């Protein structure tokens, strides 16, 4: 897999070219979340997009086959990685698609460089600056989940603001390897459960990243995303969140603030819905991109926002 030196780090990337016989509609860039890598993106999604787009994916610094510097993991620094990668790959404007923390990185770049953004899709992204709490402790099944995790040695408090980070670190530990494999074999999407031992390598790399660099503290930055910056967004924005996502508060708040947003609620989906509900996610994404490319930038941006029946309160 090729690598490229940008912003003082080597990033691993790949590109899939559009179908030679189809209309080339430009670029789509996929940005994965924490503790993952570019293999997170479903191959069927990439093939679908590549019918009309050049599709670029890459490993964030410290992830996958990209290099692991000792520092530089803030959302702004990682957005600069993305910006320079686009420069080097000669991508002047793109549809950005970011899952989880990858959405925060993409949003930071989009706010800083709006002319480079044809559209932005936030897939289950949490924005700490506008929704500092996760909603897991408010869900009806939280006590049972917390009890099951405690039996496995993962103790979480109701007032812990970074439950997701704690869980990612805990399940990356070697003692969880067999459990990860069993759950994956049962058809569930589980971080660090890739076949052929790849998940175990990813888990080890994740733990080293947290313990040997400034990443743990850097990841907690909110990217300075403010209500004012969201209200100024002028590009089409798709908010794709799982029905059972712990980050629906972020989805709801961004939908209220961003004037050209559209919400897609993924039925039965959780935080990792682009992988666990890949077909439904792909359908919403392709429909969103298709509308932009059919109608053009101006008509899409000036159209009134379209919202789903997103629940006003956390699911119980």
Residue pairs with C-beta under 8 A, 6 or more apart in sequence:
1 12
1 13
1 14
1 65
2 12
2 13
2 14
3 10
3 11
3 12
3 13
3 65
3 66
4 10
4 11
4 13
4 85
4 88
4 89
5 11
6 81
6 84
6 85
6 87
6 88
7 72
7 77
7 80
7 81
7 84
8 69
8 72
9 61
9 66
9 67
9 69
9 72
9 81
10 66
10 67
11 58
11 59
11 60
11 61
11 66
11 67
11 81
11 85
12 38
12 58
12 59
12 64
12 65
12 66
13 38
13 56
13 57
13 58
13 59
13 85
13 89
14 38
14 56
14 57
14 58
15 54
15 55
15 56
15 89
16 46
16 47
16 49
16 50
16 54
16 55
17 50
17 54
18 24
18 25
18 50
18 51
18 52
18 53
18 54
19 50
19 51
19 52
22 51
22 52
23 52
24 52
24 53
24 54
25 52
25 53
25 289
25 293
26 53
26 54
26 93
26 94
26 95
26 118
26 293
27 53
27 54
27 55
27 56
27 91
27 93
27 94
27 95
28 49
28 53
28 54
28 55
28 56
28 94
28 95
28 97
28 289
29 55
29 56
29 57
29 82
29 86
29 91
29 94
29 95
29 96
29 97
30 38
30 41
30 46
30 55
30 56
30 57
30 97
30 98
30 102
31 58
31 60
31 82
31 96
31 97
31 98
31 99
31 102
31 103
31 105
31 106
32 38
32 40
32 41
32 57
32 59
32 60
32 63
32 99
32 100
32 102
33 40
33 98
33 99
33 100
33 101
33 102
33 103
34 60
34 63
34 100
34 101
34 165
34 168
34 219
35 63
35 168
35 172
35 191
35 192
35 202
35 206
36 63
36 99
36 191
36 202
37 59
37 60
37 63
37 64
37 65
37 202
38 57
38 58
38 59
38 64
39 64
39 194
39 198
40 99
40 274
40 275
41 57
41 274
42 274
42 275
42 278
42 282
44 278
44 279
44 282
45 274
45 278
45 281
45 282
45 285
46 55
46 57
48 282
48 286
49 55
49 285
49 286
49 289
52 293
53 95
53 289
56 89
56 91
56 94
58 66
58 85
59 65
59 66
60 66
60 78
60 81
60 102
60 105
61 67
61 68
61 69
61 72
61 73
61 78
61 81
62 68
62 69
62 73
62 205
62 209
62 213
62 215
63 205
63 209
64 202
68 205
68 208
68 209
68 212
68 213
69 213
70 212
70 213
70 214
71 213
71 214
71 218
72 78
72 214
72 218
73 213
73 214
73 215
73 218
73 219
74 218
74 221
74 223
75 101
75 104
75 105
75 108
75 221
75 222
75 223
76 108
76 221
76 223
76 224
77 218
78 105
78 108
79 105
79 106
79 108
79 109
79 112
79 223
82 105
82 106
82 109
83 109
83 112
83 113
83 116
86 92
86 94
86 116
92 116
93 115
93 116
93 117
93 118
94 116
94 117
94 118
95 118
95 119
95 120
95 121
95 289
95 292
96 106
96 109
96 110
96 117
96 119
96 120
96 121
97 106
97 120
97 121
97 123
97 285
98 104
98 105
98 106
98 107
98 120
98 121
98 122
98 123
98 125
99 123
99 124
99 125
99 274
100 123
100 124
100 125
100 126
100 271
101 125
101 219
102 123
102 125
103 121
103 122
103 123
103 124
103 125
104 125
104 126
104 127
104 222
104 223
104 225
105 223
106 120
106 122
107 120
107 122
107 125
107 127
107 223
107 225
108 223
108 224
108 225
109 116
109 117
110 116
110 117
110 120
110 233
110 235
111 225
111 229
111 232
111 233
114 233
114 234
114 235
117 235
118 235
118 236
118 292
118 297
119 235
119 236
119 237
119 238
119 288
119 289
119 292
120 233
120 235
120 236
120 237
120 238
121 237
121 238
121 240
121 285
121 288
122 237
122 238
122 239
122 240
122 251
122 254
123 240
123 241
123 273
123 274
123 281
124 240
124 241
124 242
124 245
124 247
124 271
124 272
124 273
124 274
125 247
125 250
126 134
126 164
126 246
126 247
126 250
127 222
127 223
127 225
127 250
127 253
127 254
128 220
128 222
129 222
129 223
129 224
129 225
129 226
130 225
130 226
130 227
130 230
130 250
130 253
130 254
130 257
131 247
131 249
131 250
131 253
132 161
133 161
133 249
134 161
134 163
134 164
134 246
134 247
135 246
135 247
135 248
135 249
135 314
136 142
136 145
136 163
136 246
137 158
137 159
137 163
138 314
138 316
139 314
139 315
139 316
140 315
140 316
142 158
146 156
149 155
149 156
149 167
149 170
150 156
152 176
152 179
153 170
153 175
154 166
154 167
154 170
154 171
156 163
156 166
156 167
160 166
162 220
163 246
164 246
164 271
165 216
165 219
165 220
168 191
168 206
169 206
169 207
169 210
170 176
171 179
171 180
171 190
171 191
171 192
171 203
172 191
172 192
172 203
172 204
172 206
172 207
173 203
173 207
174 200
174 203
176 192
177 192
177 199
177 200
177 203
180 190
180 191
180 192
180 193
180 199
181 193
181 199
183 190
183 193
184 190
184 193
184 195
184 199
188 276
189 272
189 275
189 276
191 199
191 202
191 203
191 272
192 199
192 200
192 202
192 203
192 206
193 199
194 202
209 215
210 216
227 257
230 254
230 257
230 258
231 257
231 258
231 259
233 258
233 259
233 260
233 261
234 259
234 260
234 301
235 260
235 301
236 260
236 262
236 288
236 292
236 300
236 301
237 254
237 258
237 260
237 261
237 262
238 261
238 262
238 263
238 264
238 284
238 285
238 288
239 251
239 254
239 255
239 261
239 262
239 263
239 264
240 264
240 266
240 273
240 274
240 281
240 284
240 285
241 247
241 248
241 251
241 263
241 264
241 265
241 266
241 269
241 273
241 310
242 265
242 266
242 268
242 269
242 270
242 271
242 272
242 273
242 277
243 265
243 266
243 267
243 268
243 269
243 270
243 315
244 268
244 269
244 270
244 315
245 251
245 269
245 270
245 271
245 273
246 270
246 271
247 271
248 310
248 311
248 314
248 315
249 314
251 263
251 310
252 310
252 312
254 261
255 261
255 263
255 305
255 307
255 310
258 305
259 305
260 300
260 301
260 303
260 305
261 305
261 307
262 288
262 305
262 306
262 307
263 306
263 307
263 308
263 310
264 284
264 288
264 308
265 308
265 309
265 310
266 273
266 277
266 280
266 281
266 284
267 277
267 280
268 277
269 276
269 277
269 280
269 281
270 276
273 280
273 281
274 281
291 300
292 300
295 303
